[in-house]
């Protein structure tokens, strides 16, 4: 049995589109042969694209590693402290940076975060992503459990944001094709997909050597390194391709099926 972990945007979902038919067929074949399929995504459970419902997942790593699920239940969670969140909100207010706060029940934002995010996607990606439960608010609910942040800097000064946040967070390049000077994923220190994948494997009593991870972006680096086999999509960033065990075709060119066949999973 193999334990297969799949990033979402740029891996399972070509940007702006649903799961390709060849990908869906390859995953169904892998499950029919006794393998298990898991998400490995920066999205929170509340943000999932409904087009993923065509796949029956056995669990997953979500929120960039801050959450993990198996057998229909949560098996791991980690949250940003209220102190760190308050510091970040104040910093963003001071500099005019736009912030999305990813929480269990929804993702909250103030002002024009979504409008700016969509404008950047239109300009640099040429298509928009579908997210669930983005909610505009004047005040982030004080009892919200926050797992991860998305930060947009309209003036392109993300390097300054990195400088001021790096002591509290791991600030990663975004994985949706927007230039890194405008947008970043702000994650908890040392919380990542690779570490949390191990929690899923431990839950099932599985060995790391039986895992295969697929990804395309900077937030996939740790899981590609940690997995028994790390696969970079043909559309992946160069850094990920450089550390992967195998580089397959692009996500919209049967890349997942190609890799599963190459390694004898299907």
N, C-alpha and C positions, 0 to 999 in steps of 0.2 A: 504494500500500500504506500502511495505517495501522498503527501500533504501539500497541496498546491495553493499558493498565496498570490492574489492578483490585485495590483493597483487598479484604480478605476479610470480616471481621466487620462487619455493617451495610451491606455493599455487595454482595458475592456471596452471603453467607449472612445472611439475617435471623436475629437472635439466637435461638438455640435450635433452629434449623431448618436443613434442607439447601438446596441450590441450587434456587430455584423453576424450574418447567418453562419458563416464558416466558424467563427469563434464560438457561437452557441452550440453548434454541432460537435465541435471538438471537446467542449466542457462536458456535454451530455455523455459523450463516449468515454471520457475519463471517469466519470461517476459510475457509469454502467460496469466498468471494469474494476470497481471497488476502491477507487481513490476518493479523497475528500477535498472539497473546494472551499476556499476562504477568501474573503475580502482583505485587502491591505491598502487602506485609503486614508488620505488626509481629511476626507469628509467625516462629519459626525453622523451617527445613526439618523438624526433628525433631518439631515441634509440630502439623503440619498435620492438619486435620480430614479423615478419610478420605472424607467426603461430597463433597469437592472432586474426587475421582477421576473424576467423570463429565465433567470438562473436561480436554481435552488442551492443556496449557499449553506455550508455546514457550520458557519460561524465567521468570525473575522476580526481583524485589527482595524480600528477606526480612530478618527481624530488624531492622525499622525502617530499613533501608538499610545494615546492616553486612555483608550478603551479597548476591551477585548470581549468577545462573545463566543460561546460554544454551547451546543445542545439547547439553543434558545434562551440562554441565560448569560448574564454578565459575569465574567470571571476575573476581570481586572479593571481598575479605574484609577486615574490620577488627575488632580485638579490644580489649577493655578491658585495661588493664595490670594486672599482679598487684598492684602498689602500690595502685592505685585500688580494686581489688576488696577487698583486705585492709582498707583504710580504711573502706569501706562496710559490710563485715561487722561490724567493731568498733563502728561507729556504731549499726547496727541492734541489736546486742546490748545496747548501753548504754541505748537508748531503748525497747526492746521492740517495735521495728518488724519486720514480717515481710518476708522477702526471697526472691524467686525469681531464680535465676541462669540465664540462658538461654545454653546452650552448643551446640556443633555436634552432639554425640551425644545430648544430653538436656537437660532443664531441671531443675536441682537446687534443692531447698528443704529448710529445716530446720523442725522444730516443726510448728505448725498452720497454715502458710500456706494450704494448699489448703482446709482447713475454713473458715477465715476468708473466703477469696476466694469460695467457694461460698455462704456465708451472705450476703455482700454482694450477690452476683448474685441470690439468691432474694429479698432484701428490696427491691432497687431496680430490677432488670431483669425479674424474674418468670420467668426461664429461665436455664439454664446453658449454657455453651459446651463443646464437645468439644475437648480438647487431647490430643495424643499425647506420651508420654515425659516426664511429670512424675514425678520420682523423689525420694522422701524420703531424706535422708542426715543423718548426724551431722557430716560434714566434706565440704565441697566439694572434689572431687578436685583436687589441686594442679596437675595438668597440663591441667585443663579449659580450653578456649579459650572465653572468655566474650564474647558479642556485645552483650547488652542485659540489663537488670534490670527486674523488676516489684517495686514496693514497696507494701505495705499498712500503714497506720498505724491500729490499732484505736481509738485515742483521737481520731481525726479531726484530728491535728496535722500534716497533710502540709505546711503552710506552713513549719513548723520544719524538716522534712526538706529542703524545697526550699532554704531558707536555707543549710543546712549542706552541701548537695551541689552547689550551682549553680556553684561554681568549677571543679569537676571534670567535670560532666555537663550535658547538656541535659535538664531534668526536664519532661516533658510531661504534660498531663492524660491520664488513661486514656481509651480509646476504646470501652469496653464498657458505658457507662451508669451506672457507679458514681460517686457524687459525688466531685469532685476533692479534697475534704478527706480522703478515706480511701485513695485509690489513685492511683499515677502510674506512667508508663513512664520509666525512667531510661536515657537513651541517651548514646552517646559524643558528645562535643562535635563539632559540625559534620558529623556523620554522619547522613544522613537519606534518605528515599526519593527526593527530587528529585535530589540529587547522584548517587545510584547509578543512577537511571534513565538518566542521561546515559552512564554506563559501558556499559549494555546497548545503547543506541542507537549508541554509538561502535563497539561490537563488530560490529554489523550494517552499519555505514557509513550509518546513517540520520540524517536531519536532525531536530532537535527539533520543527520545525513539523509533522512527520508523526506526532507522538505525541498521544494522548488519554489522560488519566488520570481515574479515577473514585475517589471516596472519600467518607467521612462524618465523619471525626474529626480531632482536632488533629494527629495524626501524619501526616495527608495534606496539610497546608498547603503544605509545600515542593514536593511533586510536583504539586499542583494549580497552583501558581504557575509552576513550571518547564515544564510540558507545553505543547505547541502549543495544546491545548484542555484546560481543566480543568473537570470535571463534578462537581458536588456532588449527592449523593442527596437526595431530598426529606426523608429522616430525618436529614440531616447537622446538625452543630452550626452555630449562627448564624455563627460566625467563618468557617467554611469556605464557607458560602453567600455570604458577603459578598465573597469574593475569587474565586469561581468564574466562569468564562465562561458557564456554563449550569447552572441548577438543574433537575434532572429529578424524576420521581416517586420515591416511596420504593422501597426495594429489594424489597419484597414486592408492589409495584404495577406491575411491568414497567418500573421506572425505567431499567434498563440498555438494554433494547430501545427505549424511547422516545427516549433520547439518541442511540443508534446510528442510528435512523431519521432523527432531526432533522438530523444531520450528514452524512447520505447514505452512511453506511458500509454499511448494509444496506437 
